[in-house]
Amino acid sequence: MQRITDMQFRMLLNCYHQTGKVGVSAMKSGMDRKTGRKYLKSRRLPSSEKTVRKWRTRVDPFIDHWPEVVEFLQREPKLQAKTLFCWLQEKYPGRYQDGQLRTLERRVRIWRALFGPDQEIFFPQEHSPGEMMETDWTDMNDFAITIDNQPFPHKLCHSVLPYSNAETVTICQSESFLSLKKHLKPTATEWGALPTIHRTDHSSTATHQFTQKGKKRVFNPRYLDLLAALSLKPSVTNVRAPEENGDIEGIHQGFKSRLEQALLLRGNRDFKSREEYGEFLQDLVKKANAGRSQRFREEVPFFHAVDPGVITATESYRVRVNKYGMIRVKKSLYRVPSRLVGQVVEVVVGEDDIQVFFQGTFQYQTPRVQRNQQAAIDYRHVVRHLIRKPGALARYRFKEQLFPRFVFRQCYEQIQMVSPGTSGDRLYLQILLRAVEYGEEAVASLLTEYLEQGITLSCATLDTELQNQLGQKRDDLLHLVSIPPARSDQYDALISTHQEVPSK
């Protein structure tokens, strides 16, 4: 049976007023003559005559066990319909088929609307242009990003303007004060100005200090100093109330969704360098902000100018190098060149690395230690010392740091199977020394080849192969230099231009 639409009804009335003929009007409006006469008589829209069906067209398949489902829902309202359906299939084998899941989902949805508990509601907020900037950190490890085929655990420091939803992101290693400074500097540079208020959650970056009496968390002094330099007013959400920072939480989800889709289009999650990955993220942000440019321009007049130069993305410390050739910086240990033992050095700490200076002269740079590590030991600084004392390797506290790649650990384990104890440690240290002299990449490549082919590891074999590779590289470089043969006429021309000086 064909349903008559409201548009057909209006066409019927229009034609009837023009012609006064029921048959012609019904035909032009696409309906039967009897149907046309019925609507001309009732003068009611077809949509107003629809009735809500309150009867079932087929037997309810869950009628026998629906009380059990309701009992579960009353006790645990968060139970999903799919979970309950799997429970019914397990309890009553063969009774319910997978195609009936949607029926149960519809029944559960209707029950929740009629008898379920009250749901949380959200209140639309009015944001003033140029008033606030929200900042938060979000973990990115679920994306399995790799840099040059190596895992790259990291976070993003993420800011948003609630009025326009313009956002900025910065790659960082941890949720720290240094990462906040590292993020605010390019943000202030890009926008040229900042809003009035800066809001964060109750992270240790902003609120770590406690009052004496009530032990209430208050703003950290250095965080207040940073905001004062940028003319920003601090604001913080209540404890365990992320919804108060709802704009940045929503932006997190939106950005991650766009990133996931962009990675799927790209076809892989490996980047040649951290810089390439950073450009990939900034391109996503730029495309998202393009659609927010109009409201962002409305905010700019309410911003206040800031000088990004007041933000120093590093911190400096003066520490003494202990007898182990190590320094302790921000609760982490770092190995420095042994010639600095006993000296006081200046350490410049950034969010990603540290730099060591002595008497104003640069000495060493290394990546910062992450939370799951205890120390950063460069094997290049200790291998020669350990060769003189190979017995110290077995119980060396930072022994794990002496395996720069997995193949070096495999090499050490094989050596210990053949020559256990100090003799094996001595051989491994000699191999590690070759990594210092000839390059880690060249030695690792040879070790991988030897292990795959079952070749016995020895320094003599390794030296021969490495020297051959070095000689080959030198020959290749010499072939790149082309020296044309000398011509006698050019030599004669050079001699003819020589003027002899008369003797006195």
C-alpha positions in Angstrom: 0.0 0.0 0.0 1.5 3.3 -1.1 1.8 6.0 1.6 0.6 9.5 0.7 3.0 12.3 1.7 2.1 15.7 2.9 3.6 17.2 -0.3 1.2 15.1 -2.4 -1.7 16.3 -0.2 -0.8 20.0 -0.8 -0.5 19.3 -4.5 -3.9 17.7 -4.5 -5.5 20.8 -2.8 -3.7 23.2 -5.2 -4.9 21.3 -8.3 -8.5 21.0 -7.0 -8.7 24.7 -6.3 -7.6 25.4 -9.9 -9.7 22.7 -11.7 -12.5 21.7 -9.3 -12.1 18.2 -10.6 -11.3 15.3 -8.2 -10.0 12.8 -10.8 -7.7 15.2 -12.5 -6.3 16.6 -9.2 -5.8 13.0 -7.8 -4.0 11.9 -11.0 -1.7 15.0 -11.0 -0.8 14.5 -7.3 0.0 10.8 -7.9 -2.8 9.1 -6.0 -6.0 7.2 -6.7 -9.4 9.0 -7.2 -10.9 7.4 -4.1 -7.9 8.4 -2.0 -8.0 11.9 -3.3 -11.7 12.2 -2.5 -10.9 11.0 1.1 -8.3 13.6 1.7 -10.3 16.4 0.1 -13.1 15.5 2.5 -11.0 15.2 5.7 -8.7 18.2 4.9 -6.1 16.6 7.2 -2.4 16.1 6.5 -1.4 12.4 6.1 1.3 12.8 8.8 -1.4 13.8 11.3 -3.3 10.6 10.8 -0.4 8.3 11.6 -0.8 6.3 14.8 1.9 4.9 17.0 1.9 1.1 16.8 1.6 -0.3 20.4 1.2 -4.0 19.5 3.8 -6.6 18.5 3.9 -8.1 15.0 5.7 -11.2 16.2 6.3 -13.1 19.5 8.9 -11.5 21.8 11.8 -14.0 21.8 12.9 -12.9 25.3 9.5 -13.0 27.0 10.4 -16.1 29.1 13.7 -14.8 30.5 13.1 -11.0 30.4 12.5 -10.9 34.2 16.0 -12.3 34.7 17.5 -9.6 32.5 15.6 -6.9 34.4 16.9 -8.3 37.7 20.4 -7.9 36.4 19.8 -4.4 35.1 18.3 -3.3 38.4 21.3 -4.6 40.3 24.0 -3.4 37.8 22.6 -0.7 35.5 26.0 -0.4 33.7 25.7 -3.9 32.2 25.7 -3.8 28.4 23.0 -5.6 26.3 25.7 -7.6 24.6 27.0 -8.9 27.9 23.5 -10.0 29.0 23.0 -11.6 25.6 26.1 -13.7 25.9 25.0 -14.7 29.4 21.6 -15.8 28.0 23.3 -17.8 25.3 25.6 -19.5 27.8 22.7 -20.3 30.3 20.2 -21.4 27.6 22.3 -23.1 24.9 20.6 -23.1 21.5 17.8 -20.8 22.5 19.2 -17.5 21.2 20.9 -16.8 17.9 23.4 -14.0 17.2 20.8 -12.3 14.9 18.6 -11.6 18.0 21.1 -9.3 19.7 19.7 -6.1 18.2 16.2 -7.0 19.6 17.7 -7.3 23.1 19.6 -4.1 22.7 16.4 -2.3 21.7 14.5 -3.8 24.7 17.3 -2.8 27.1 17.5 0.8 25.7 13.7 1.2 26.2 13.9 -0.2 29.7 16.7 2.2 30.6 14.6 5.2 29.3 11.5 4.1 31.3 12.9 2.7 34.5 16.7 3.1 34.5 18.7 5.5 36.8 19.2 9.1 36.0 22.0 9.8 33.6 24.7 12.4 33.9 23.9 15.6 31.9 26.2 18.2 30.7 25.7 22.0 30.8 26.6 24.1 27.8 29.2 26.7 28.8 29.6 30.2 27.5 33.2 31.2 26.9 34.4 34.7 26.4 37.0 35.4 23.6 40.5 35.7 24.8 39.7 34.7 28.4 41.2 31.3 29.0 43.7 28.7 27.8 43.5 25.1 29.0 46.5 22.8 29.1 46.9 19.1 29.8 49.1 16.2 28.9 48.0 13.1 27.1 49.8 9.7 26.7 50.5 8.6 23.1 52.0 5.2 23.7 48.9 3.4 22.4 49.7 4.7 18.9 52.9 2.6 18.8 54.9 5.3 17.1 58.5 4.4 16.1 61.5 6.5 15.2 63.8 4.8 12.8 62.2 1.5 13.7 62.8 2.1 17.4 59.9 2.5 19.9 59.2 6.1 20.8 57.3 6.4 24.1 56.1 9.9 24.6 53.4 12.3 25.6 51.8 15.4 24.1 51.5 18.7 26.0 48.2 20.0 24.6 46.6 23.4 24.8 43.2 24.7 23.6 41.4 28.1 23.6 37.8 27.1 24.7 36.2 30.0 22.7 37.6 29.1 19.3 39.0 25.6 20.0 42.3 26.6 18.4 44.9 24.1 19.7 48.7 23.6 19.9 50.7 20.5 20.7 54.3 19.8 21.7 56.0 16.4 22.0 57.4 15.8 25.4 58.8 12.9 27.5 56.9 13.5 30.7 54.4 15.6 32.5 56.8 18.1 34.0 57.5 21.8 34.5 60.2 21.8 31.8 57.8 20.3 29.3 55.3 23.0 30.1 57.9 25.7 29.5 59.0 23.9 26.3 55.3 24.0 25.2 54.4 27.6 26.1 57.4 29.1 24.3 56.4 28.1 20.7 52.7 28.6 21.6 53.4 32.2 22.6 55.6 32.7 19.5 53.0 31.3 17.2 50.0 33.2 18.6 52.1 36.4 19.3 50.0 36.9 22.5 48.2 34.9 25.2 44.8 35.0 26.9 44.2 36.1 30.5 43.9 32.8 32.4 45.8 29.5 32.2 44.0 26.4 33.5 45.4 23.0 34.4 44.3 20.0 36.4 45.8 19.1 39.8 49.1 17.9 38.3 52.4 18.2 40.2 53.5 20.6 37.5 51.2 23.3 38.8 50.1 22.2 42.4 52.6 20.1 44.3 53.2 22.2 47.4 51.0 21.7 50.5 49.8 24.1 53.1 50.8 23.4 56.7 47.4 23.2 58.4 44.8 21.8 56.0 47.4 20.1 53.7 45.7 21.6 50.8 47.6 21.6 47.5 48.6 25.1 46.4 50.4 26.4 43.4 54.1 25.8 43.0 56.2 29.0 43.4 58.1 28.4 40.1 54.8 27.8 38.3 53.5 31.1 39.6 56.7 32.9 38.6 56.4 31.5 35.1 52.8 32.7 34.8 53.6 36.1 36.3 56.3 36.6 33.6 53.7 35.9 31.0 51.0 38.0 32.7 48.8 34.9 33.1 46.4 34.2 36.0 46.5 30.6 37.3 43.4 28.4 37.5 43.1 24.8 38.5 40.3 22.3 38.5 39.1 20.5 41.6 40.6 17.2 42.5 39.3 14.3 40.5 37.1 16.6 38.4 38.3 16.3 34.8 35.0 17.5 33.5 35.9 21.0 34.7 38.6 20.9 32.0 36.2 19.4 29.6 37.3 21.4 26.5 40.8 20.1 26.6 39.6 16.6 27.3 37.3 16.7 24.3 40.2 18.1 22.1 42.4 15.2 23.3 39.9 12.7 21.8 39.3 14.7 18.6 43.0 15.1 18.0 43.8 11.4 18.6 40.9 10.4 16.3 42.3 12.5 13.5 45.8 11.2 14.2 44.7 7.6 14.0 43.0 8.3 10.6 46.1 10.1 9.3 48.3 7.2 10.3 46.1 4.7 8.6 46.2 6.8 5.4 50.0 7.1 5.7 50.3 3.3 5.8 52.9 3.0 8.6 53.8 4.5 12.0 57.5 4.7 11.6 59.2 8.1 11.1 62.8 8.8 10.0 63.3 11.2 12.9 61.6 13.0 15.7 61.5 16.1 13.6 59.6 14.4 10.9 57.1 13.1 13.4 56.8 16.6 14.9 56.1 18.1 11.5 53.4 15.4 10.9 51.6 16.4 14.1 51.9 20.1 13.4 50.4 19.6 10.0 47.3 17.9 11.6 47.0 20.8 14.0 47.3 23.4 11.2 44.5 21.7 9.2 42.2 21.6 12.3 42.9 25.2 13.2 42.1 26.3 9.6 38.4 25.8 10.3 38.6 27.7 13.5 40.4 30.8 12.1 37.3 33.1 12.2 36.6 32.6 15.9 40.3 32.7 16.6 40.5 36.2 15.0 37.7 37.3 17.3 39.9 36.3 20.3 43.1 38.0 19.2 42.0 41.6 20.2 41.4 40.4 23.8 44.9 38.8 24.1 47.8 40.6 25.8 51.2 40.7 24.2 54.0 38.6 25.7 57.7 38.2 25.1 58.5 34.5 24.5 62.1 35.3 25.3 61.3 35.4 29.0 60.7 31.6 28.9 63.9 29.6 29.3 63.2 26.0 28.4 66.2 24.8 30.6 67.3 24.8 34.2 70.9 25.0 35.4 72.5 23.2 38.4 76.0 23.0 39.8 77.0 19.5 41.0 80.2 17.7 41.9 81.4 14.6 40.0 81.8 11.7 42.5 84.5 9.1 42.6 82.5 6.8 40.3 82.6 9.5 37.5 78.9 10.2 38.0 76.6 13.1 38.7 73.1 13.1 40.3 70.7 15.5 38.6 67.0 15.6 39.5 67.2 12.2 41.3 68.8 10.5 38.3 72.4 9.4 37.7 74.6 10.3 34.7 78.1 9.1 33.7 80.5 11.8 32.6 84.1 11.7 31.3 86.3 10.4 34.1 88.7 13.3 33.8 86.0 15.4 35.6 86.1 13.3 38.8 86.1 15.6 41.8 85.3 18.7 39.8 82.2 20.9 40.1 80.4 21.0 36.7 77.5 23.1 35.5 74.6 21.0 34.2 72.0 22.5 31.8 68.9 20.4 32.0 66.3 20.5 29.2 63.1 18.5 28.8 64.8 16.0 26.4 68.5 16.1 27.3 71.2 17.4 29.6 74.5 19.2 28.8 77.6 19.3 31.0 79.9 22.2 31.1 83.2 22.8 33.0 84.6 26.3 33.3 82.2 27.4 30.6 83.5 24.7 28.1 81.1 22.1 26.7 82.0 18.6 27.8 79.1 16.1 27.2 75.5 15.8 26.2 73.1 12.9 26.8 69.4 12.2 26.7 67.5 12.6 30.0 66.8 9.6 32.0 63.1 8.6 31.9 61.1 7.5 34.9 61.5 3.8 34.3 65.3 4.1 34.3 67.8 4.8 37.1 70.9 6.0 35.3 72.3 7.0 31.9 75.7 5.3 31.4 77.6 5.8 28.2 79.7 2.7 27.6 82.2 4.8 25.8 83.2 6.4 29.1 83.7 3.2 31.1 84.9 0.5 28.7 88.6 1.3 28.8 88.5 1.5 32.6 86.7 -1.9 32.8 89.2 -3.5 30.5 91.9 -2.7 33.2 89.5 -4.2 35.8 87.4 -6.9 34.0 86.5 -8.6 37.2 84.3 -5.6 38.1 81.9 -6.3 35.2 80.1 -9.2 36.8 78.7 -7.2 39.7 78.7 -3.8 38.1 75.6 -2.0 39.2 74.9 -0.5 35.8 75.9 -3.6 33.7 72.7 -3.4 31.7 73.8 0.0 30.3 76.8 -1.8 28.6 74.5 -3.5 26.0 73.9 -0.7 23.6 71.9 -3.0 21.3 70.2 -6.4 21.7 72.8 -8.1 19.6 75.5 -7.1 22.1 73.6 -8.9 24.8 73.3 -12.0 22.6 77.0 -11.8 22.0 77.8 -11.6 25.7 75.5 -14.5 26.5 77.2 -16.7 23.9 80.6 -15.7 25.1 79.7 -16.7 28.7 78.5 -20.1 27.5 81.9 -20.8 25.9 84.2 -18.9 28.3 82.4 -18.2 31.6 83.6 -15.8 34.2 86.3 -13.1 33.9 87.8 -14.4 30.7 84.5 -14.1 28.9 83.9 -10.6 30.4 87.4 -9.6 29.1 86.5 -10.7 25.6 83.2 -8.9 25.6 84.8 -5.7 26.8 87.4 -5.9 24.0 84.5 -6.3 21.5 82.8 -3.3 23.1 86.0 -1.3 22.7 85.8 -2.0 19.0 82.4 -0.4 18.9 84.1 2.7 20.3 87.0 2.7 17.8 85.2 1.5 14.6 81.6 2.6 15.3 78.7 0.9 16.9 76.8 0.3 13.7 79.7 -1.5 12.0 80.4 -3.8 15.0 76.7 -4.6 15.5 76.3 -5.6 11.8 79.2 -8.0 12.0 78.1 -9.5 15.3 74.6 -10.1 13.8 76.2 -11.9 10.9 78.5 -14.0 13.1 75.7 -15.1 15.3 73.5 -16.1 12.4 76.3 -18.1 10.7 77.5 -19.6 14.0 81.0 -18.1 13.6 83.1 -18.2 16.8 83.6 -14.7 18.2 87.2 -13.5 18.5 88.8 -10.1 18.4 91.3 -11.2 15.7 88.4 -12.1 13.3 86.6 -8.9 14.2 89.7 -6.7 13.7 90.4 -8.2 10.3 86.9 -7.6 9.0 86.6 -4.1 10.4 90.0 -3.1 9.0 89.0 -4.5 5.6 85.7 -2.5 5.7 87.7 0.6 6.7 90.1 0.1 3.9 87.3 -0.4 1.4 85.7 2.9 2.6 89.0 4.7 2.0 89.3 3.2 -1.5 85.8 4.3 -2.3 86.6 7.8 -1.2 89.8 7.9 -3.3 87.8 6.8 -6.4 85.6 9.8 -5.9 88.6 12.1 -6.4 89.6 12.4 -10.0 93.0 13.9 -10.8 93.7 14.5 -14.5 97.2 13.6 -15.8 99.7 16.4 -16.1 100.3 18.0 -19.5 103.9 19.1 -20.6 102.6 22.2 -22.4 101.1 23.5 -19.1 104.4 23.0 -17.4 106.3 24.8 -20.1 103.8 27.7 -19.9 104.4 27.9 -16.1 108.2 28.0 -16.6 108.0 30.7 -19.3 106.2 33.0 -16.9 109.0 32.8 -14.4 111.1 36.0 -14.3 114.7 35.5 -13.1 115.9 38.0 -10.5 119.3 39.4 -11.5 122.1 38.7 -9.0 123.8 41.6 -7.3 
